[in-house]
Structure formats: structure tokens, C-alpha cells
Amino acid sequence: MRQQTLVSQEELMQATGYERPGDLRKWLDREGLTYKLGKGGRVLTTVDALNRAFAEDSDREGWEIA
């Protein structure tokens, strides 16, 4: 069985530069990234989900982070 490493909201916010969780969720939705909401609406995803999104998007010139 393949292990999926979790990526926390804090890690995503640090990586993307977003400071507000709502803005982070809008970006995740816009980029088609799969995520779940935990207690208090906290965003949680996996390294596998991020890798899939990057692989599927490899023909684009780049991601819009901000």
C-alpha cells in the first residue's frame, strides 16, 4: 500500500504566500487541486494530490500563485 503524506494548511499557505485560508481555498479550487476540510474548515491535502496536479498541468507555462 502506498503511503500518502499529508500537507497542512500552514504548509500550503507558506508555499503559496496566501495569508488567509479563504484565499488559499479559492486558489486550490482554481488550480483543480484536491483537498479536504478538517475541523474548523482547515485545509488538508496530500503530496500525491499536489504531484498529480503538477503532472496534469505540465503543459501550462506556470501556475498562478498570487
HTML snippet that shows the backbone in 3Dmol.js (N, CA, C, O; Angstrom):
<script src="https://3Dmol.org/build/3Dmol-min.js"></script>
<div id="view" style="width:600px;height:400px;position:relative"></div>
<script>
const pdb = `
ATOM      1  N   MET A   1       0.840  -1.175   0.000  1.00  0.00           N
ATOM      2  CA  MET A   1       0.000   0.000   0.000  1.00  0.00           C
ATOM      3  C   MET A   1       0.892   1.247   0.000  1.00  0.00           C
ATOM      4  O   MET A   1       1.873   1.315   0.740  1.00  0.00           O
ATOM      5  N   ARG A   2       0.545   2.222  -0.830  1.00  0.00           N
ATOM      6  CA  ARG A   2       1.315   3.449  -0.943  1.00  0.00           C
ATOM      7  C   ARG A   2       0.898   4.436   0.148  1.00  0.00           C
ATOM      8  O   ARG A   2      -0.291   4.659   0.374  1.00  0.00           O
ATOM      9  N   GLN A   3       1.883   5.018   0.813  1.00  0.00           N
ATOM     10  CA  GLN A   3       1.604   5.979   1.877  1.00  0.00           C
ATOM     11  C   GLN A   3       1.439   7.374   1.285  1.00  0.00           C
ATOM     12  O   GLN A   3       2.248   7.800   0.460  1.00  0.00           O
ATOM     13  N   GLN A   4       0.398   8.085   1.700  1.00  0.00           N
ATOM     14  CA  GLN A   4       0.172   9.444   1.254  1.00  0.00           C
ATOM     15  C   GLN A   4       0.528  10.399   2.382  1.00  0.00           C
ATOM     16  O   GLN A   4      -0.122  10.404   3.427  1.00  0.00           O
ATOM     17  N   THR A   5       1.548  11.196   2.170  1.00  0.00           N
ATOM     18  CA  THR A   5       1.974  12.153   3.171  1.00  0.00           C
ATOM     19  C   THR A   5       1.039  13.354   3.141  1.00  0.00           C
ATOM     20  O   THR A   5       0.758  13.906   2.077  1.00  0.00           O
ATOM     21  N   LEU A   6       0.561  13.754   4.308  1.00  0.00           N
ATOM     22  CA  LEU A   6      -0.375  14.870   4.398  1.00  0.00           C
ATOM     23  C   LEU A   6       0.359  16.202   4.332  1.00  0.00           C
ATOM     24  O   LEU A   6       1.496  16.326   4.787  1.00  0.00           O
ATOM     25  N   VAL A   7      -0.316  17.202   3.754  1.00  0.00           N
ATOM     26  CA  VAL A   7       0.194  18.565   3.663  1.00  0.00           C
ATOM     27  C   VAL A   7      -0.813  19.462   4.367  1.00  0.00           C
ATOM     28  O   VAL A   7      -1.988  19.491   4.000  1.00  0.00           O
ATOM     29  N   SER A   8      -0.359  20.187   5.369  1.00  0.00           N
ATOM     30  CA  SER A   8      -1.249  21.001   6.185  1.00  0.00           C
ATOM     31  C   SER A   8      -1.537  22.366   5.549  1.00  0.00           C
ATOM     32  O   SER A   8      -0.854  22.808   4.625  1.00  0.00           O
ATOM     33  N   GLN A   9      -2.560  23.001   6.076  1.00  0.00           N
ATOM     34  CA  GLN A   9      -2.918  24.346   5.630  1.00  0.00           C
ATOM     35  C   GLN A   9      -1.731  25.299   5.809  1.00  0.00           C
ATOM     36  O   GLN A   9      -1.461  26.120   4.932  1.00  0.00           O
ATOM     37  N   GLU A  10      -1.035  25.196   6.920  1.00  0.00           N
ATOM     38  CA  GLU A  10       0.097  26.075   7.180  1.00  0.00           C
ATOM     39  C   GLU A  10       1.182  25.898   6.126  1.00  0.00           C
ATOM     40  O   GLU A  10       1.761  26.879   5.658  1.00  0.00           O
ATOM     41  N   GLU A  11       1.461  24.649   5.751  1.00  0.00           N
ATOM     42  CA  GLU A  11       2.474  24.385   4.728  1.00  0.00           C
ATOM     43  C   GLU A  11       2.039  24.946   3.378  1.00  0.00           C
ATOM     44  O   GLU A  11       2.847  25.520   2.647  1.00  0.00           O
ATOM     45  N   LEU A  12       0.759  24.778   3.052  1.00  0.00           N
ATOM     46  CA  LEU A  12       0.251  25.312   1.785  1.00  0.00           C
ATOM     47  C   LEU A  12       0.301  26.832   1.760  1.00  0.00           C
ATOM     48  O   LEU A  12       0.652  27.429   0.743  1.00  0.00           O
ATOM     49  N   MET A  13      -0.051  27.459   2.878  1.00  0.00           N
ATOM     50  CA  MET A  13      -0.033  28.916   2.942  1.00  0.00           C
ATOM     51  C   MET A  13       1.399  29.445   2.833  1.00  0.00           C
ATOM     52  O   MET A  13       1.644  30.456   2.173  1.00  0.00           O
ATOM     53  N   GLN A  14       2.325  28.770   3.470  1.00  0.00           N
ATOM     54  CA  GLN A  14       3.722  29.194   3.381  1.00  0.00           C
ATOM     55  C   GLN A  14       4.236  29.041   1.946  1.00  0.00           C
ATOM     56  O   GLN A  14       4.932  29.922   1.441  1.00  0.00           O
ATOM     57  N   ALA A  15       3.902  27.942   1.298  1.00  0.00           N
ATOM     58  CA  ALA A  15       4.386  27.683  -0.059  1.00  0.00           C
ATOM     59  C   ALA A  15       3.781  28.628  -1.090  1.00  0.00           C
ATOM     60  O   ALA A  15       4.455  29.015  -2.045  1.00  0.00           O
ATOM     61  N   THR A  16       2.519  29.001  -0.908  1.00  0.00           N
ATOM     62  CA  THR A  16       1.839  29.835  -1.909  1.00  0.00           C
ATOM     63  C   THR A  16       1.898  31.320  -1.600  1.00  0.00           C
ATOM     64  O   THR A  16       1.725  32.150  -2.493  1.00  0.00           O
ATOM     65  N   GLY A  17       2.141  31.657  -0.348  1.00  0.00           N
ATOM     66  CA  GLY A  17       2.175  33.059   0.043  1.00  0.00           C
ATOM     67  C   GLY A  17       0.824  33.608   0.469  1.00  0.00           C
ATOM     68  O   GLY A  17       0.724  34.775   0.849  1.00  0.00           O
ATOM     69  N   TYR A  18      -0.206  32.793   0.412  1.00  0.00           N
ATOM     70  CA  TYR A  18      -1.521  33.253   0.865  1.00  0.00           C
ATOM     71  C   TYR A  18      -1.545  33.332   2.381  1.00  0.00           C
ATOM     72  O   TYR A  18      -1.012  32.462   3.069  1.00  0.00           O
ATOM     73  N   GLU A  19      -2.170  34.386   2.893  1.00  0.00           N
ATOM     74  CA  GLU A  19      -2.241  34.588   4.338  1.00  0.00           C
ATOM     75  C   GLU A  19      -3.615  34.276   4.903  1.00  0.00           C
ATOM     76  O   GLU A  19      -3.760  34.056   6.105  1.00  0.00           O
ATOM     77  N   ARG A  20      -4.628  34.254   4.038  1.00  0.00           N
ATOM     78  CA  ARG A  20      -5.991  33.976   4.503  1.00  0.00           C
ATOM     79  C   ARG A  20      -6.453  32.628   3.962  1.00  0.00           C
ATOM     80  O   ARG A  20      -6.301  32.352   2.772  1.00  0.00           O
ATOM     81  N   PRO A  21      -7.014  31.790   4.825  1.00  0.00           N
ATOM     82  CA  PRO A  21      -7.463  30.461   4.396  1.00  0.00           C
ATOM     83  C   PRO A  21      -8.463  30.497   3.242  1.00  0.00           C
ATOM     84  O   PRO A  21      -8.427  29.634   2.365  1.00  0.00           O
ATOM     85  N   GLY A  22      -9.349  31.483   3.237  1.00  0.00           N
ATOM     86  CA  GLY A  22     -10.319  31.580   2.144  1.00  0.00           C
ATOM     87  C   GLY A  22      -9.653  31.814   0.797  1.00  0.00           C
ATOM     88  O   GLY A  22     -10.079  31.263  -0.219  1.00  0.00           O
ATOM     89  N   ASP A  23      -8.608  32.631   0.792  1.00  0.00           N
ATOM     90  CA  ASP A  23      -7.863  32.865  -0.452  1.00  0.00           C
ATOM     91  C   ASP A  23      -7.137  31.602  -0.892  1.00  0.00           C
ATOM     92  O   ASP A  23      -7.062  31.303  -2.084  1.00  0.00           O
ATOM     93  N   LEU A  24      -6.609  30.870   0.066  1.00  0.00           N
ATOM     94  CA  LEU A  24      -5.937  29.601  -0.249  1.00  0.00           C
ATOM     95  C   LEU A  24      -6.927  28.634  -0.889  1.00  0.00           C
ATOM     96  O   LEU A  24      -6.606  28.008  -1.900  1.00  0.00           O
ATOM     97  N   ARG A  25      -8.130  28.499  -0.317  1.00  0.00           N
ATOM     98  CA  ARG A  25      -9.136  27.582  -0.876  1.00  0.00           C
ATOM     99  C   ARG A  25      -9.544  28.013  -2.289  1.00  0.00           C
ATOM    100  O   ARG A  25      -9.736  27.166  -3.160  1.00  0.00           O
ATOM    101  N   LYS A  26      -9.676  29.313  -2.520  1.00  0.00           N
ATOM    102  CA  LYS A  26     -10.007  29.789  -3.874  1.00  0.00           C
ATOM    103  C   LYS A  26      -8.920  29.401  -4.859  1.00  0.00           C
ATOM    104  O   LYS A  26      -9.215  28.987  -5.980  1.00  0.00           O
ATOM    105  N   TRP A  27      -7.671  29.531  -4.450  1.00  0.00           N
ATOM    106  CA  TRP A  27      -6.562  29.156  -5.323  1.00  0.00           C
ATOM    107  C   TRP A  27      -6.568  27.655  -5.595  1.00  0.00           C
ATOM    108  O   TRP A  27      -6.397  27.230  -6.738  1.00  0.00           O
ATOM    109  N   LEU A  28      -6.763  26.848  -4.547  1.00  0.00           N
ATOM    110  CA  LEU A  28      -6.816  25.401  -4.723  1.00  0.00           C
ATOM    111  C   LEU A  28      -7.928  25.007  -5.689  1.00  0.00           C
ATOM    112  O   LEU A  28      -7.728  24.154  -6.553  1.00  0.00           O
ATOM    113  N   ASP A  29      -9.097  25.625  -5.544  1.00  0.00           N
ATOM    114  CA  ASP A  29     -10.220  25.346  -6.454  1.00  0.00           C
ATOM    115  C   ASP A  29      -9.877  25.760  -7.879  1.00  0.00           C
ATOM    116  O   ASP A  29     -10.112  25.004  -8.821  1.00  0.00           O
ATOM    117  N   ARG A  30      -9.328  26.949  -8.035  1.00  0.00           N
ATOM    118  CA  ARG A  30      -8.984  27.473  -9.366  1.00  0.00           C
ATOM    119  C   ARG A  30      -7.962  26.578 -10.066  1.00  0.00           C
ATOM    120  O   ARG A  30      -8.016  26.392 -11.281  1.00  0.00           O
ATOM    121  N   GLU A  31      -7.030  26.027  -9.285  1.00  0.00           N
ATOM    122  CA  GLU A  31      -5.978  25.182  -9.856  1.00  0.00           C
ATOM    123  C   GLU A  31      -6.373  23.714  -9.944  1.00  0.00           C
ATOM    124  O   GLU A  31      -5.600  22.899 -10.447  1.00  0.00           O
ATOM    125  N   GLY A  32      -7.563  23.365  -9.463  1.00  0.00           N
ATOM    126  CA  GLY A  32      -8.042  21.995  -9.563  1.00  0.00           C
ATOM    127  C   GLY A  32      -7.372  21.029  -8.603  1.00  0.00           C
ATOM    128  O   GLY A  32      -7.299  19.831  -8.875  1.00  0.00           O
ATOM    129  N   LEU A  33      -6.886  21.539  -7.488  1.00  0.00           N
ATOM    130  CA  LEU A  33      -6.226  20.689  -6.503  1.00  0.00           C
ATOM    131  C   LEU A  33      -7.247  20.056  -5.571  1.00  0.00           C
ATOM    132  O   LEU A  33      -8.148  20.730  -5.071  1.00  0.00           O
ATOM    133  N   THR A  34      -7.101  18.761  -5.344  1.00  0.00           N
ATOM    134  CA  THR A  34      -7.984  18.033  -4.454  1.00  0.00           C
ATOM    135  C   THR A  34      -7.568  18.273  -3.012  1.00  0.00           C
ATOM    136  O   THR A  34      -6.389  18.168  -2.671  1.00  0.00           O
ATOM    137  N   TYR A  35      -8.543  18.597  -2.166  1.00  0.00           N
ATOM    138  CA  TYR A  35      -8.274  18.809  -0.756  1.00  0.00           C
ATOM    139  C   TYR A  35      -9.520  18.486   0.051  1.00  0.00           C
ATOM    140  O   TYR A  35     -10.615  18.354  -0.496  1.00  0.00           O
ATOM    141  N   LYS A  36      -9.341  18.363   1.336  1.00  0.00           N
ATOM    142  CA  LYS A  36     -10.441  18.142   2.273  1.00  0.00           C
ATOM    143  C   LYS A  36     -10.384  19.231   3.328  1.00  0.00           C
ATOM    144  O   LYS A  36      -9.343  19.847   3.558  1.00  0.00           O
ATOM    145  N   LEU A  37     -11.530  19.455   3.966  1.00  0.00           N
ATOM    146  CA  LEU A  37     -11.586  20.405   5.069  1.00  0.00           C
ATOM    147  C   LEU A  37     -11.716  19.637   6.366  1.00  0.00           C
ATOM    148  O   LEU A  37     -12.574  18.765   6.507  1.00  0.00           O
ATOM    149  N   GLY A  38     -10.859  19.970   7.306  1.00  0.00           N
ATOM    150  CA  GLY A  38     -10.902  19.352   8.613  1.00  0.00           C
ATOM    151  C   GLY A  38     -11.679  20.209   9.591  1.00  0.00           C
ATOM    152  O   GLY A  38     -12.442  21.091   9.196  1.00  0.00           O
ATOM    153  N   LYS A  39     -11.483  19.947  10.843  1.00  0.00           N
ATOM    154  CA  LYS A  39     -12.151  20.681  11.906  1.00  0.00           C
ATOM    155  C   LYS A  39     -11.855  22.178  11.766  1.00  0.00           C
ATOM    156  O   LYS A  39     -10.713  22.584  11.553  1.00  0.00           O
ATOM    157  N   GLY A  40     -12.896  22.973  11.890  1.00  0.00           N
ATOM    158  CA  GLY A  40     -12.741  24.417  11.778  1.00  0.00           C
ATOM    159  C   GLY A  40     -12.483  24.894  10.361  1.00  0.00           C
ATOM    160  O   GLY A  40     -12.076  26.037  10.155  1.00  0.00           O
ATOM    161  N   GLY A  41     -12.719  24.018   9.372  1.00  0.00           N
ATOM    162  CA  GLY A  41     -12.523  24.405   7.981  1.00  0.00           C
ATOM    163  C   GLY A  41     -11.074  24.426   7.531  1.00  0.00           C
ATOM    164  O   GLY A  41     -10.749  25.031   6.509  1.00  0.00           O
ATOM    165  N   ARG A  42     -10.197  23.769   8.286  1.00  0.00           N
ATOM    166  CA  ARG A  42      -8.775  23.748   7.932  1.00  0.00           C
ATOM    167  C   ARG A  42      -8.527  22.857   6.720  1.00  0.00           C
ATOM    168  O   ARG A  42      -9.039  21.741   6.634  1.00  0.00           O
ATOM    169  N   VAL A  43      -7.737  23.371   5.794  1.00  0.00           N
ATOM    170  CA  VAL A  43      -7.421  22.683   4.540  1.00  0.00           C
ATOM    171  C   VAL A  43      -6.377  21.596   4.782  1.00  0.00           C
ATOM    172  O   VAL A  43      -5.419  21.784   5.533  1.00  0.00           O
ATOM    173  N   LEU A  44      -6.587  20.457   4.129  1.00  0.00           N
ATOM    174  CA  LEU A  44      -5.665  19.334   4.212  1.00  0.00           C
ATOM    175  C   LEU A  44      -5.623  18.650   2.858  1.00  0.00           C
ATOM    176  O   LEU A  44      -6.668  18.385   2.263  1.00  0.00           O
ATOM    177  N   THR A  45      -4.436  18.364   2.373  1.00  0.00           N
ATOM    178  CA  THR A  45      -4.286  17.633   1.121  1.00  0.00           C
ATOM    179  C   THR A  45      -3.118  16.664   1.270  1.00  0.00           C
ATOM    180  O   THR A  45      -2.568  16.510   2.361  1.00  0.00           O
ATOM    181  N   THR A  46      -2.745  16.019   0.183  1.00  0.00           N
ATOM    182  CA  THR A  46      -1.636  15.066   0.213  1.00  0.00           C
ATOM    183  C   THR A  46      -0.579  15.453  -0.795  1.00  0.00           C
ATOM    184  O   THR A  46      -0.846  16.185  -1.748  1.00  0.00           O
ATOM    185  N   VAL A  47       0.621  14.956  -0.576  1.00  0.00           N
ATOM    186  CA  VAL A  47       1.703  15.159  -1.537  1.00  0.00           C
ATOM    187  C   VAL A  47       1.295  14.547  -2.878  1.00  0.00           C
ATOM    188  O   VAL A  47       1.585  15.117  -3.930  1.00  0.00           O
ATOM    189  N   ASP A  48       0.629  13.400  -2.849  1.00  0.00           N
ATOM    190  CA  ASP A  48       0.179  12.758  -4.088  1.00  0.00           C
ATOM    191  C   ASP A  48      -0.770  13.657  -4.870  1.00  0.00           C
ATOM    192  O   ASP A  48      -0.671  13.736  -6.095  1.00  0.00           O
ATOM    193  N   ALA A  49      -1.687  14.336  -4.184  1.00  0.00           N
ATOM    194  CA  ALA A  49      -2.623  15.235  -4.864  1.00  0.00           C
ATOM    195  C   ALA A  49      -1.876  16.386  -5.520  1.00  0.00           C
ATOM    196  O   ALA A  49      -2.199  16.781  -6.640  1.00  0.00           O
ATOM    197  N   LEU A  50      -0.887  16.919  -4.835  1.00  0.00           N
ATOM    198  CA  LEU A  50      -0.087  18.005  -5.407  1.00  0.00           C
ATOM    199  C   LEU A  50       0.715  17.514  -6.611  1.00  0.00           C
ATOM    200  O   LEU A  50       0.777  18.193  -7.636  1.00  0.00           O
ATOM    201  N   ASN A  51       1.321  16.344  -6.490  1.00  0.00           N
ATOM    202  CA  ASN A  51       2.091  15.795  -7.604  1.00  0.00           C
ATOM    203  C   ASN A  51       1.215  15.535  -8.817  1.00  0.00           C
ATOM    204  O   ASN A  51       1.623  15.802  -9.947  1.00  0.00           O
ATOM    205  N   ARG A  52       0.004  15.012  -8.592  1.00  0.00           N
ATOM    206  CA  ARG A  52      -0.928  14.788  -9.707  1.00  0.00           C
ATOM    207  C   ARG A  52      -1.266  16.096 -10.400  1.00  0.00           C
ATOM    208  O   ARG A  52      -1.291  16.162 -11.629  1.00  0.00           O
ATOM    209  N   ALA A  53      -1.524  17.124  -9.628  1.00  0.00           N
ATOM    210  CA  ALA A  53      -1.883  18.421 -10.203  1.00  0.00           C
ATOM    211  C   ALA A  53      -0.728  18.995 -11.023  1.00  0.00           C
ATOM    212  O   ALA A  53      -0.947  19.553 -12.099  1.00  0.00           O
ATOM    213  N   PHE A  54       0.486  18.860 -10.524  1.00  0.00           N
ATOM    214  CA  PHE A  54       1.641  19.343 -11.276  1.00  0.00           C
ATOM    215  C   PHE A  54       1.818  18.539 -12.559  1.00  0.00           C
ATOM    216  O   PHE A  54       2.101  19.115 -13.610  1.00  0.00           O
ATOM    217  N   ALA A  55       1.659  17.233 -12.493  1.00  0.00           N
ATOM    218  CA  ALA A  55       1.821  16.384 -13.667  1.00  0.00           C
ATOM    219  C   ALA A  55       0.763  16.688 -14.725  1.00  0.00           C
ATOM    220  O   ALA A  55       1.072  16.760 -15.915  1.00  0.00           O
ATOM    221  N   GLU A  56      -0.486  16.865 -14.288  1.00  0.00           N
ATOM    222  CA  GLU A  56      -1.572  17.160 -15.219  1.00  0.00           C
ATOM    223  C   GLU A  56      -1.413  18.533 -15.844  1.00  0.00           C
ATOM    224  O   GLU A  56      -1.925  18.782 -16.935  1.00  0.00           O
ATOM    225  N   ASP A  57      -0.717  19.416 -15.171  1.00  0.00           N
ATOM    226  CA  ASP A  57      -0.577  20.795 -15.602  1.00  0.00           C
ATOM    227  C   ASP A  57       0.769  21.057 -16.266  1.00  0.00           C
ATOM    228  O   ASP A  57       1.117  22.215 -16.497  1.00  0.00           O
ATOM    229  N   SER A  58       1.528  20.024 -16.576  1.00  0.00           N
ATOM    230  CA  SER A  58       2.895  20.205 -17.057  1.00  0.00           C
ATOM    231  C   SER A  58       2.987  20.929 -18.398  1.00  0.00           C
ATOM    232  O   SER A  58       4.047  21.460 -18.729  1.00  0.00           O
ATOM    233  N   ASP A  59       1.915  20.965 -19.171  1.00  0.00           N
ATOM    234  CA  ASP A  59       1.978  21.644 -20.459  1.00  0.00           C
ATOM    235  C   ASP A  59       1.642  23.133 -20.361  1.00  0.00           C
ATOM    236  O   ASP A  59       1.785  23.862 -21.343  1.00  0.00           O
ATOM    237  N   ARG A  60       1.200  23.588 -19.198  1.00  0.00           N
ATOM    238  CA  ARG A  60       0.963  25.018 -18.989  1.00  0.00           C
ATOM    239  C   ARG A  60       2.285  25.713 -18.716  1.00  0.00           C
ATOM    240  O   ARG A  60       3.245  25.082 -18.274  1.00  0.00           O
ATOM    241  N   GLU A  61       2.334  27.005 -18.979  1.00  0.00           N
ATOM    242  CA  GLU A  61       3.577  27.761 -18.768  1.00  0.00           C
ATOM    243  C   GLU A  61       3.921  27.895 -17.292  1.00  0.00           C
ATOM    244  O   GLU A  61       5.098  28.001 -16.948  1.00  0.00           O
ATOM    245  N   GLY A  62       2.937  27.892 -16.419  1.00  0.00           N
ATOM    246  CA  GLY A  62       3.215  28.014 -14.996  1.00  0.00           C
ATOM    247  C   GLY A  62       1.946  28.221 -14.217  1.00  0.00           C
ATOM    248  O   GLY A  62       0.896  28.525 -14.783  1.00  0.00           O
ATOM    249  N   TRP A  63       2.043  28.058 -12.931  1.00  0.00           N
ATOM    250  CA  TRP A  63       0.894  28.238 -12.051  1.00  0.00           C
ATOM    251  C   TRP A  63       0.812  29.678 -11.612  1.00  0.00           C
ATOM    252  O   TRP A  63       1.829  30.349 -11.440  1.00  0.00           O
ATOM    253  N   GLU A  64      -0.393  30.143 -11.433  1.00  0.00           N
ATOM    254  CA  GLU A  64      -0.604  31.487 -10.901  1.00  0.00           C
ATOM    255  C   GLU A  64      -0.748  31.366  -9.392  1.00  0.00           C
ATOM    256  O   GLU A  64      -1.775  30.912  -8.887  1.00  0.00           O
ATOM    257  N   ILE A  65       0.291  31.776  -8.683  1.00  0.00           N
ATOM    258  CA  ILE A  65       0.302  31.635  -7.229  1.00  0.00           C
ATOM    259  C   ILE A  65      -0.457  32.759  -6.556  1.00  0.00           C
ATOM    260  O   ILE A  65      -1.239  32.501  -5.641  1.00  0.00           O
ATOM    261  N   ALA A  66      -0.258  33.975  -6.968  1.00  0.00           N
ATOM    262  CA  ALA A  66      -0.915  35.107  -6.298  1.00  0.00           C
ATOM    263  C   ALA A  66      -1.889  35.813  -7.207  1.00  0.00           C
ATOM    264  O   ALA A  66      -2.523  36.784  -6.797  1.00  0.00           O
TER     265      ALA A  66
END
`;
const viewer = $3Dmol.createViewer("view");
viewer.addModel(pdb, "pdb");
viewer.setStyle({}, {cartoon: {color: "spectrum"}});
viewer.zoomTo();
viewer.render();
</script>
